[in-house]
């Protein structure tokens, strides 16, 4: 016989979570405008609809238990920050919905939750692309600063040198590494943007449309070169030239490689792939050279400063090493978890992976320092 008391406890928890998630979307919508605001308010309405299902099952006993800690955290973050991290956490929450395996939830509710996850993923897509260039430089800079300088000072400490020498070595590693990272990021991003610019369609080619031979022309070859099938390219080129012949301003044109038109239902996946990776979007993903260099310099310096903090405060020997390991370990967990949240995967796993890699590199240099210290001693 079903346990009514246990069912009601589960229903109350679901009700509390649905109400809290509705509040998350409502608070996020309050910080947005236009289409994004409407989407978030529609998600709120869906969560309210789900909450009414559990209210109906509970009847007069619709008092709720508190929402989960995760849902409370989402609400707090949404109310105060409304950041990309909140949407990323909301995406994970939607993807973990238990409704698909719960006999008291309708199939429509389970399907809604999956759709909600895709809606939030769509809202995040543009923000992730815009963020990815400088965020990549910041995360890599922070991680490199943490790991490389920790490894450097542990290698020196393992060799048994004086604490003042370890401190000077750490400061030198901070400055040299930050400058090197900034220079490397600037050259890398600048080169990547130049390569993208070289591959972008020439926006002035539209001026040649009127002079093209309407019977035999190579316009279709442009679209085929950018991913269309031969038939689709011929059809699209014919449509463009028909507009030219009729004296209508051509749209779409070559400035986007023919990607601004609404895709035909029969267009192959290769064209969809090309459309998704337009040069403008790729430039946003890469970021600017100066921005990437500045982010890399600053975050490398911050990361590289952490392992030398105990030496700055006069600690030495094994005590300084242990404190440095604790500080860097916490920082590695945080940076790994942040990347995990934004990537839509487990922040715990990403944090532990970052910690394992960083401590592995530091342990290797510490052992090398012990070997060299014993040899030179």
C-alpha positions as CSV (number, residue, x, y, z in Angstrom):
1,X,0.0,0.0,0.0
2,X,1.5,3.4,-0.9
3,X,2.8,5.5,1.9
4,X,0.7,8.6,1.7
5,X,2.8,10.4,4.3
6,X,6.0,9.9,2.3
7,X,4.3,10.9,-1.0
8,X,3.1,14.1,0.6
9,X,6.6,15.0,1.9
10,X,7.9,14.5,-1.7
11,X,5.1,16.6,-3.2
12,X,5.8,19.4,-0.7
13,X,9.4,19.4,-1.6
14,X,8.6,19.5,-5.3
15,X,6.1,22.4,-4.6
16,X,8.7,24.3,-2.7
17,X,11.3,23.9,-5.5
18,X,8.8,24.9,-8.2
19,X,7.9,28.0,-6.4
20,X,11.6,28.8,-5.7
21,X,12.5,28.2,-9.4
22,X,9.7,30.5,-10.5
23,X,11.1,33.2,-8.2
24,X,14.6,32.6,-9.8
25,X,13.2,33.3,-13.3
26,X,11.1,36.2,-12.1
27,X,14.1,37.8,-10.5
28,X,16.3,37.2,-13.5
29,X,13.6,38.7,-15.8
30,X,13.5,41.8,-13.6
31,X,17.1,42.5,-14.7
32,X,16.5,41.9,-18.4
33,X,14.6,43.6,-21.2
34,X,13.0,42.7,-24.5
35,X,12.9,39.1,-25.8
36,X,15.0,37.7,-23.0
37,X,12.7,39.1,-20.4
38,X,9.7,37.6,-22.1
39,X,11.3,34.2,-22.3
40,X,12.2,34.2,-18.6
41,X,8.7,35.3,-17.6
42,X,7.3,32.4,-19.7
43,X,9.6,30.0,-17.9
44,X,8.3,31.5,-14.6
45,X,4.7,30.8,-15.7
46,X,5.6,27.2,-16.5
47,X,7.1,26.7,-13.1
48,X,3.9,28.2,-11.5
49,X,1.9,25.8,-13.6
50,X,3.9,22.9,-12.3
51,X,3.5,24.1,-8.7
52,X,-0.3,24.1,-9.2
53,X,-0.1,20.4,-10.0
54,X,1.5,19.6,-6.6
55,X,-0.9,22.0,-4.9
56,X,-3.9,20.1,-6.4
57,X,-2.4,16.7,-5.1
58,X,-1.8,18.1,-1.7
59,X,-5.2,19.8,-1.4
60,X,-5.6,21.5,1.9
61,X,-2.2,20.2,3.0
62,X,-0.3,22.3,0.5
63,X,2.0,23.8,3.1
64,X,5.5,23.4,1.8
65,X,8.8,22.3,3.3
66,X,11.7,24.5,2.5
67,X,13.3,24.3,-1.0
68,X,16.6,22.5,-1.4
69,X,19.8,24.3,-0.5
70,X,20.7,24.4,-4.3
71,X,17.4,26.0,-5.2
72,X,17.8,28.5,-2.3
73,X,21.2,29.4,-3.6
74,X,19.9,29.9,-7.1
75,X,17.2,32.3,-5.7
76,X,19.7,34.3,-3.7
77,X,22.1,34.7,-6.6
78,X,19.4,35.6,-9.0
79,X,18.0,38.3,-6.7
80,X,21.4,39.9,-6.0
81,X,23.5,39.3,-9.2
82,X,21.4,37.9,-12.0
83,X,24.6,36.7,-13.6
84,X,25.5,34.1,-16.2
85,X,26.4,31.7,-13.3
86,X,22.7,31.7,-12.2
87,X,21.5,30.7,-15.6
88,X,24.2,28.0,-15.8
89,X,23.1,26.6,-12.4
90,X,19.4,26.8,-13.6
91,X,20.3,24.8,-16.7
92,X,21.8,22.1,-14.5
93,X,18.8,22.1,-12.2
94,X,16.4,21.7,-15.1
95,X,18.5,18.8,-16.5
96,X,18.3,17.0,-13.2
97,X,14.6,17.0,-12.8
98,X,13.2,13.8,-11.2
99,X,9.8,14.1,-12.9
100,X,10.7,11.5,-15.7
101,X,10.8,8.7,-13.1
102,X,8.2,10.0,-10.7
103,X,4.7,8.4,-11.2
104,X,3.0,11.4,-9.7
105,X,4.4,13.9,-12.2
106,X,2.8,14.0,-15.6
107,X,4.7,13.2,-18.8
108,X,4.0,16.8,-19.9
109,X,5.8,18.1,-16.8
110,X,8.8,15.9,-17.5
111,X,8.9,17.1,-21.1
112,X,8.6,20.7,-19.9
113,X,11.6,20.4,-17.7
114,X,13.7,19.0,-20.6
115,X,12.5,21.9,-22.8
116,X,13.3,24.4,-20.1
117,X,16.9,23.1,-20.0
118,X,17.2,23.8,-23.7
119,X,15.7,27.2,-23.4
120,X,18.1,28.2,-20.7
121,X,20.9,26.7,-22.8
122,X,19.9,28.9,-25.6
123,X,19.9,32.0,-23.4
124,X,23.3,31.1,-22.2
125,X,24.8,30.4,-25.7
126,X,25.3,34.1,-26.6
127,X,26.6,35.0,-23.2
128,X,29.0,32.1,-23.2
129,X,30.4,33.0,-26.6
130,X,30.8,36.6,-25.6
131,X,32.5,35.6,-22.3
132,X,34.6,32.8,-23.6
133,X,37.5,34.8,-25.1
134,X,38.5,36.9,-22.0
135,X,37.2,34.2,-19.6
136,X,39.5,31.7,-21.2
137,X,42.4,34.0,-20.8
138,X,41.5,34.7,-17.2
139,X,41.0,31.1,-16.2
140,X,44.2,29.9,-18.0
141,X,46.1,32.8,-16.5
142,X,44.9,32.2,-13.0
143,X,45.5,28.4,-13.2
144,X,49.0,28.9,-14.8
145,X,49.9,31.4,-12.1
146,X,48.7,29.1,-9.3
147,X,50.4,25.9,-10.6
148,X,53.6,27.3,-12.1
149,X,54.5,29.5,-9.1
150,X,53.5,26.8,-6.6
151,X,55.7,24.3,-8.5
152,X,58.5,26.8,-8.6
153,X,58.6,27.6,-4.9
154,X,58.1,24.0,-3.9
155,X,61.0,23.0,-6.1
156,X,63.2,25.6,-4.4
157,X,61.9,24.6,-1.0
158,X,62.6,21.0,-1.7
159,X,66.1,21.9,-2.7
160,X,66.5,23.3,0.9
161,X,67.3,26.9,0.0
162,X,66.7,29.8,2.4
163,X,63.1,31.2,2.6
164,X,64.2,34.6,1.4
165,X,65.5,33.0,-1.8
166,X,62.3,31.1,-2.2
167,X,60.3,34.4,-1.9
168,X,62.5,36.2,-4.4
169,X,62.2,33.3,-6.8
170,X,58.4,33.4,-6.4
171,X,58.3,37.2,-7.1
172,X,60.5,36.7,-10.1
173,X,58.3,33.9,-11.3
174,X,55.2,36.1,-10.9
175,X,56.6,39.0,-12.9
176,X,58.2,36.9,-15.6
177,X,55.2,34.6,-16.0
178,X,52.6,37.4,-16.1
179,X,54.5,39.3,-18.7
180,X,55.1,36.1,-20.8
181,X,51.4,35.1,-20.5
182,X,50.2,38.6,-21.5
183,X,52.6,38.7,-24.5
184,X,51.6,35.2,-25.6
185,X,47.8,35.9,-25.3
186,X,48.2,39.1,-27.3
187,X,50.1,37.5,-30.1
188,X,47.8,34.4,-30.1
189,X,44.5,36.3,-30.1
190,X,45.7,39.0,-32.6
191,X,46.9,36.2,-35.0
192,X,43.6,34.3,-34.6
193,X,41.5,37.4,-35.3
194,X,43.7,38.2,-38.4
195,X,43.1,34.7,-39.7
196,X,39.3,35.1,-39.1
197,X,39.3,38.4,-40.9
198,X,41.1,36.8,-43.8
199,X,38.4,34.2,-44.1
200,X,35.4,36.6,-43.7
201,X,33.4,37.4,-46.9
202,X,34.1,40.7,-48.7
203,X,31.2,43.0,-47.9
204,X,31.9,45.2,-51.0
205,X,31.2,42.3,-53.4
206,X,27.5,43.2,-53.4
207,X,28.4,46.1,-55.7
208,X,29.2,43.6,-58.5
209,X,25.8,41.9,-58.5
210,X,24.3,44.2,-61.2
211,X,27.2,43.4,-63.6
212,X,27.0,39.6,-63.2
213,X,26.0,37.5,-66.2
214,X,22.5,36.4,-65.3
215,X,22.6,33.3,-67.4
216,X,26.1,32.0,-66.5
217,X,27.7,33.3,-63.3
218,X,29.9,32.1,-60.5
219,X,27.8,33.5,-57.6
220,X,26.6,30.0,-56.7
221,X,30.2,28.9,-56.2
222,X,30.6,31.4,-53.4
223,X,27.8,29.8,-51.5
224,X,29.1,26.3,-52.3
225,X,32.5,27.3,-51.0
226,X,30.9,28.3,-47.7
227,X,29.1,25.0,-47.2
228,X,25.9,24.9,-49.3
229,X,25.1,22.0,-51.5
230,X,25.2,22.6,-55.2
231,X,21.4,22.6,-55.6
232,X,20.9,25.0,-52.6
233,X,23.7,27.2,-53.8
234,X,22.1,27.5,-57.3
235,X,18.7,28.2,-55.8
236,X,20.1,30.9,-53.5
237,X,22.1,32.5,-56.2
238,X,19.2,32.5,-58.5
239,X,17.0,34.2,-55.9
240,X,19.7,36.9,-55.3
241,X,20.1,37.6,-59.0
242,X,16.3,37.7,-59.5
243,X,16.2,40.5,-57.0
244,X,19.0,42.3,-58.8
245,X,17.1,41.9,-62.1
246,X,14.0,43.3,-60.5
247,X,15.9,46.2,-59.1
248,X,15.3,45.1,-55.5
249,X,18.1,45.6,-52.9
250,X,19.7,42.3,-52.4
251,X,19.3,40.6,-49.0
252,X,20.9,38.4,-48.0
253,X,24.2,39.3,-49.6
254,X,27.8,38.2,-49.6
255,X,28.7,40.2,-46.5
256,X,27.7,37.2,-44.4
257,X,28.4,34.6,-47.0
258,X,24.7,34.1,-47.6
259,X,24.1,33.0,-44.1
260,X,21.5,35.6,-43.1
261,X,18.7,33.9,-45.0
262,X,16.3,31.6,-43.3
263,X,17.6,28.0,-43.8
264,X,15.6,25.9,-46.1
265,X,14.2,22.8,-44.4
266,X,16.2,20.5,-46.7
267,X,19.5,22.2,-46.3
268,X,22.3,19.8,-45.2
269,X,23.8,19.8,-41.8
270,X,27.1,21.1,-43.2
271,X,25.4,24.4,-44.0
272,X,23.9,24.6,-40.6
273,X,27.4,24.1,-39.1
274,X,28.8,26.9,-41.2
275,X,25.9,29.2,-40.3
276,X,26.5,28.6,-36.6
277,X,30.2,29.6,-36.9
278,X,29.9,32.9,-38.6
279,X,33.0,35.2,-38.5
280,X,31.2,37.7,-36.3
281,X,30.4,35.1,-33.7
282,X,33.9,33.6,-33.9
283,X,35.5,37.1,-33.3
284,X,33.4,37.4,-30.1
285,X,34.5,34.0,-29.0
286,X,38.1,34.8,-29.5
287,X,37.9,38.2,-27.8
288,X,40.2,41.2,-28.3
289,X,44.0,40.9,-28.1
290,X,44.4,43.7,-25.6
291,X,41.5,42.4,-23.4
292,X,42.9,38.9,-23.4
293,X,46.4,40.1,-22.6
294,X,45.2,42.3,-19.8
295,X,43.0,39.5,-18.3
296,X,45.9,37.0,-18.6
297,X,48.4,39.3,-17.0
298,X,46.2,40.3,-14.1
299,X,44.9,36.8,-13.3
300,X,48.3,35.1,-13.7
301,X,49.7,37.7,-11.2
302,X,46.8,37.0,-8.8
303,X,47.3,33.3,-9.1
304,X,51.1,33.5,-8.8
305,X,50.8,35.7,-5.7
306,X,48.9,33.1,-3.7
307,X,51.7,30.5,-3.2
308,X,54.1,33.2,-2.0
309,X,51.7,34.7,0.6
310,X,53.0,32.7,3.5
311,X,56.6,33.7,2.6
312,X,55.6,37.3,2.5
313,X,54.3,37.0,6.1
314,X,57.6,35.6,7.3
315,X,56.8,31.9,7.4
316,X,59.4,29.4,6.2
317,X,60.2,25.7,5.9
318,X,57.5,23.1,5.9
319,X,54.9,25.5,7.6
320,X,55.1,27.9,4.6
321,X,54.8,25.0,2.2
322,X,51.7,23.6,3.9
323,X,50.0,27.0,4.0
324,X,50.8,27.6,0.3
325,X,49.3,24.3,-0.6
326,X,46.1,25.1,1.3
327,X,45.7,28.5,-0.3
328,X,46.4,27.2,-3.8
329,X,44.3,24.2,-3.2
330,X,41.2,26.3,-2.4
331,X,41.9,28.6,-5.3
332,X,42.2,25.6,-7.7
333,X,38.9,24.2,-6.5
334,X,37.2,27.5,-7.0
335,X,38.5,28.1,-10.5
336,X,37.7,24.5,-11.5
337,X,34.2,24.7,-10.1
338,X,33.6,28.1,-11.9
339,X,34.5,26.5,-15.2
340,X,32.3,23.5,-14.4
341,X,29.3,25.7,-13.7
342,X,29.7,27.7,-16.9
343,X,30.3,24.5,-18.9
344,X,27.1,22.9,-17.6
345,X,29.0,20.0,-15.9
346,X,29.6,19.0,-12.3
347,X,31.6,21.8,-10.5
348,X,32.8,19.3,-7.9
349,X,34.4,17.0,-10.6
350,X,35.9,20.0,-12.4
351,X,37.3,21.4,-9.2
352,X,38.8,18.1,-8.1
353,X,40.3,17.6,-11.5
354,X,41.9,21.0,-11.4
355,X,43.2,20.3,-7.9
356,X,44.7,16.9,-8.9
357,X,46.5,18.3,-11.9
358,X,47.9,21.3,-10.0
359,X,49.1,19.3,-7.0
360,X,50.5,16.7,-9.3
361,X,52.7,19.2,-11.1
362,X,53.8,20.8,-7.7
363,X,54.6,17.4,-6.3
364,X,56.8,16.5,-9.3
365,X,58.9,19.7,-8.9
366,X,59.1,19.3,-5.2
367,X,60.6,15.8,-5.6
368,X,63.0,17.1,-8.2
369,X,64.0,19.8,-5.8
370,X,64.7,17.2,-3.1
371,X,66.8,15.2,-5.6
372,X,68.8,18.3,-6.8
373,X,69.2,19.5,-3.2
374,X,70.6,16.2,-2.1
375,X,72.9,16.0,-5.1
376,X,74.3,19.5,-4.7
377,X,74.5,19.3,-1.0
